[in-house]
Amino acid sequence: MILSPCNSRILAAILLATAMLVSFVARGFAADHATILMYHRFGEENYPSTNVTLEQFEEHLEVLASGPYTVLPLEDIVLNLQSGTPLPDRTVAITIDDAYLSVYEEAFPRLKARGFPATLFVATRPVDRGLRAYMSWDQIREWQAAGYGIGSQTQTHPHMHQQSMAENEKELRVSNERFLAELGMRPTLFAYPYGEYNLDVIDLVKEAGFEAAFGQNSGVAHGYDG
């Protein structure tokens, strides 16, 4: 049985099946790559393009729990890829974009019940404005206190490749200031809003001190020093 939809940050559309994750290409005992799953909304049927039903999400988690997969924190995968340390074969990371409220209400308890790590990429302005569709800072702090990862997705989630570098620099600077003020830390991982970037944006993100950044390209995540 094929389960869908399930987006992947490195795969445009990854298919999960009971026997395998088709994105994996290595069959040895160690690998130099991982598959990074990307979710947005959970059980929000009014947003089909970014939503996964709760039944589908539970099936995805069951596949990961019962199959030959190793679910690791994204931060650990990045460290291994940077250092050249082999990863377990069929390594998977779970990531979630945008910090919608359904992450807290639906995904968070299910991830905790399975003992699966995950990383949440947050754009700070919707949280600062207290928009009802988004998590609050208190809820994000609860996520953080439970040992889950937090990455940055700028302040306003803009189309960075269409903005000036001065505007993008402000996006990174202000969001980092907000993370530091609210969470006592600034993220080391970054997700390009809408998966969009160009060489100037890549350079700016590197200059801002992020250790790794993620788009939405087909394939698996390898170490990259570009």
Backbone torsions as a table, in degrees:
resi	resn	phi	psi	omega
1	MET	NA	130.1	178.1
2	ILE	-95.0	133.6	-178.9
3	LEU	-106.8	133.0	177.5
4	SER	-156.2	159.3	1.2
5	PRO	-86.7	149.6	170.4
6	CYS	-147.1	106.2	-178.8
7	ASN	-78.5	154.5	173.7
8	SER	-122.8	138.7	178.4
9	ARG	-63.9	-32.5	-179.7
10	ILE	-104.6	-13.6	172.9
11	LEU	-112.7	135.7	178.7
12	ALA	-63.8	-39.1	177.4
13	ALA	-152.4	100.3	-180.0
14	ILE	-88.9	137.9	177.7
15	LEU	-104.6	127.9	176.3
16	LEU	-102.2	132.8	176.3
17	ALA	-129.2	165.6	-175.9
18	THR	-67.0	-23.5	-176.8
19	ALA	-95.3	-26.2	-173.5
20	MET	-164.2	163.0	165.1
21	LEU	-100.4	116.2	-170.0
22	VAL	-69.7	-12.0	-179.2
23	SER	-72.7	-20.8	-175.5
24	PHE	-77.8	138.1	-179.7
25	VAL	-115.7	-23.6	-178.3
26	ALA	-86.6	145.0	178.8
27	ARG	-122.9	8.9	177.8
28	GLY	-80.8	-168.0	-178.7
29	PHE	-91.4	-8.9	178.8
30	ALA	-144.4	159.0	-175.1
31	ALA	-146.0	160.2	176.2
32	ASP	-110.6	25.9	-179.2
33	HIS	-152.4	167.6	177.7
34	ALA	-148.1	161.6	173.5
35	THR	-102.3	131.7	-175.7
36	ILE	-116.0	111.7	-179.0
37	LEU	-84.4	142.7	-179.8
38	MET	-124.6	126.7	174.3
39	TYR	-121.5	163.9	175.2
40	HIS	-127.9	-66.8	-174.5
41	ARG	-118.4	152.7	-176.5
42	PHE	-129.9	116.6	178.7
43	GLY	69.3	25.2	178.1
44	GLU	-107.9	85.5	-170.8
45	GLU	-65.7	-19.1	-179.8
46	ASN	-76.1	-5.3	-178.6
47	TYR	-126.8	67.1	-171.5
48	PRO	-62.7	-27.5	-175.8
49	SER	-71.9	-23.1	-178.5
50	THR	-122.7	4.3	-175.3
51	ASN	-98.7	146.5	165.1
52	VAL	-118.6	134.8	178.4
53	THR	-68.2	158.0	-179.9
54	LEU	-65.0	-35.6	178.1
55	GLU	-64.2	-42.2	178.5
56	GLN	-65.1	-43.9	-179.2
57	PHE	-62.1	-42.7	178.4
58	GLU	-63.6	-36.5	176.1
59	GLU	-66.6	-40.7	177.1
60	HIS	-59.1	-45.9	-179.7
61	LEU	-64.4	-36.7	178.6
62	GLU	-65.4	-40.7	176.8
63	VAL	-60.0	-46.4	-179.2
64	LEU	-65.4	-35.7	-177.8
65	ALA	-75.3	-34.7	-173.6
66	SER	-97.0	-15.9	-178.0
67	GLY	-92.8	-179.0	-177.1
68	PRO	-83.6	53.6	-174.3
69	TYR	-118.5	149.9	175.5
70	THR	-115.8	113.7	179.1
71	VAL	-94.0	115.3	-176.7
72	LEU	-118.0	155.5	171.3
73	PRO	-59.3	141.5	179.1
74	LEU	-57.5	-37.8	179.8
75	GLU	-59.7	-39.3	179.4
76	ASP	-68.0	-38.9	178.3
77	ILE	-62.7	-44.2	178.7
78	VAL	-60.2	-45.2	179.8
79	LEU	-60.5	-42.4	179.5
80	ASN	-65.7	-42.6	179.3
81	LEU	-65.8	-37.7	179.5
82	GLN	-67.6	-37.3	-176.0
83	SER	-89.3	-9.9	-176.5
84	GLY	80.3	12.3	178.2
85	THR	-75.6	126.1	-178.2
86	PRO	-60.8	141.3	174.0
87	LEU	-93.2	154.7	171.2
88	PRO	-58.2	145.7	175.9
89	ASP	-60.0	143.7	179.7
90	ARG	62.3	45.3	175.8
91	THR	-80.5	138.4	-177.7
92	VAL	-132.1	141.5	167.7
93	ALA	-118.7	145.9	176.7
94	ILE	-107.1	124.5	176.9
95	THR	-126.7	153.3	-179.1
96	ILE	-135.7	130.7	179.6
97	ASP	-97.9	147.4	160.9
98	ASP	85.6	-11.4	174.1
99	ALA	56.4	43.2	173.5
100	TYR	-66.7	155.7	-176.6
101	LEU	-60.6	-31.2	-179.9
102	SER	-64.7	-20.6	173.5
103	VAL	-61.5	-48.2	-178.5
104	TYR	-69.7	-43.1	-173.4
105	GLU	-79.1	-32.0	-172.6
106	GLU	-116.0	-49.7	-175.5
107	ALA	-75.1	-44.3	-174.9
108	PHE	-54.9	-52.5	179.6
109	PRO	-63.9	-33.5	179.8
110	ARG	-71.5	-38.3	176.3
111	LEU	-64.8	-43.1	179.4
112	LYS	-63.1	-40.3	-179.6
113	ALA	-62.6	-33.1	179.2
114	ARG	-86.8	-14.6	-175.3
115	GLY	73.6	23.9	-179.0
116	PHE	-91.3	133.5	173.2
117	PRO	-75.9	160.5	176.5
118	ALA	-159.1	158.1	177.7
119	THR	-120.6	131.9	-179.4
120	LEU	-106.5	122.1	176.8
121	PHE	-96.0	125.4	-169.2
122	VAL	-120.4	130.7	163.4
123	ALA	-94.5	128.2	-164.9
124	THR	-77.8	-29.6	-172.9
125	ARG	-63.3	-46.2	178.4
126	PRO	-58.2	-34.6	178.0
127	VAL	-70.0	-44.5	178.0
128	ASP	-58.8	-35.3	-178.0
129	ARG	-81.8	-5.0	178.5
130	GLY	65.4	32.1	-179.9
131	LEU	-63.0	136.1	-171.4
132	ARG	-64.6	-26.0	-177.8
133	ALA	-78.4	-6.0	-173.8
134	TYR	-116.3	158.9	172.8
135	MET	-64.3	155.1	173.5
136	SER	-91.7	167.7	175.4
137	TRP	-62.2	-36.4	177.5
138	ASP	-61.2	-41.5	179.1
139	GLN	-68.8	-37.2	176.2
140	ILE	-66.7	-37.4	175.7
141	ARG	-64.1	-36.5	176.5
142	GLU	-64.3	-42.4	175.1
143	TRP	-58.1	-47.0	-179.9
144	GLN	-63.0	-44.1	-177.9
145	ALA	-64.8	-25.6	178.0
146	ALA	-79.9	0.6	176.6
147	GLY	92.9	11.6	-179.6
148	TYR	-89.5	150.5	-174.2
149	GLY	-80.9	154.8	177.7
150	ILE	-132.8	129.5	175.5
151	GLY	-121.3	169.8	-178.2
152	SER	-99.5	146.3	171.7
153	GLN	-134.3	36.0	179.6
154	THR	76.5	-169.1	177.0
155	GLN	-87.2	-50.3	-171.4
156	THR	-114.0	2.4	-179.7
157	HIS	61.3	55.5	-176.7
158	PRO	-86.5	172.8	168.1
159	HIS	-83.5	93.3	-168.4
160	MET	-63.9	-34.3	-177.6
161	HIS	-70.4	-12.4	179.0
162	GLN	-98.8	-6.2	-178.1
163	GLN	-99.3	165.0	171.8
164	SER	-71.8	157.9	178.1
165	MET	-67.3	-27.5	175.5
166	ALA	-65.0	-42.2	177.4
167	GLU	-64.9	-41.3	179.5
168	ASN	-66.9	-38.7	177.2
169	GLU	-60.3	-40.5	177.9
170	LYS	-64.8	-41.2	177.8
171	GLU	-55.7	-45.8	-178.2
172	LEU	-71.0	-42.7	-177.6
173	ARG	-65.9	-48.6	-177.2
174	VAL	-66.4	-41.9	179.2
175	SER	-64.3	-39.8	176.9
176	ASN	-62.9	-38.6	176.8
177	GLU	-62.5	-40.0	-180.0
178	ARG	-69.0	-41.3	176.1
179	PHE	-59.7	-44.5	-178.9
180	LEU	-63.7	-41.5	-179.1
181	ALA	-68.4	-39.1	-174.0
182	GLU	-91.5	-32.4	-173.1
183	LEU	-116.8	-7.2	-178.9
184	GLY	72.0	18.7	179.7
185	MET	-154.7	162.9	169.7
186	ARG	-122.0	134.9	-174.8
187	PRO	-62.7	151.2	174.6
188	THR	-104.3	-8.9	179.7
189	LEU	-113.2	144.5	-174.5
190	PHE	-134.1	141.1	172.8
191	ALA	-118.6	124.5	179.2
192	TYR	-65.4	124.1	177.0
193	PRO	-54.9	133.0	-177.6
194	TYR	62.5	8.6	-176.9
195	GLY	71.4	15.0	-172.5
196	GLU	-99.7	138.4	178.6
197	TYR	-165.4	166.2	168.7
198	ASN	-137.9	-176.3	-175.1
199	LEU	-63.7	-36.9	178.7
200	ASP	-65.2	-39.9	178.6
201	VAL	-66.2	-42.3	177.2
202	ILE	-57.5	-47.5	-179.6
203	ASP	-61.8	-40.5	-179.0
204	LEU	-65.7	-40.9	178.6
205	VAL	-64.3	-40.5	176.4
206	LYS	-63.8	-43.5	179.9
207	GLU	-64.2	-27.5	178.8
208	ALA	-75.4	-5.7	173.7
209	GLY	97.6	7.5	178.1
210	PHE	-74.0	139.3	-177.0
211	GLU	-83.6	-25.7	178.9
212	ALA	-156.5	150.1	178.8
213	ALA	-136.7	150.5	-170.4
214	PHE	-128.4	136.1	174.5
215	GLY	-108.1	-151.7	179.0
216	GLN	-135.3	66.7	-175.5
217	ASN	-111.4	151.2	-179.6
218	SER	-73.3	136.1	179.2
219	GLY	132.6	-164.1	176.6
220	VAL	-116.2	161.7	-176.6
221	ALA	-83.7	121.0	174.3
222	HIS	-113.6	163.9	170.9
223	GLY	-63.0	142.2	-177.2
224	TYR	-147.3	134.2	-177.9
225	ASP	-125.6	35.6	-178.1
226	GLY	-84.2	NA	NA
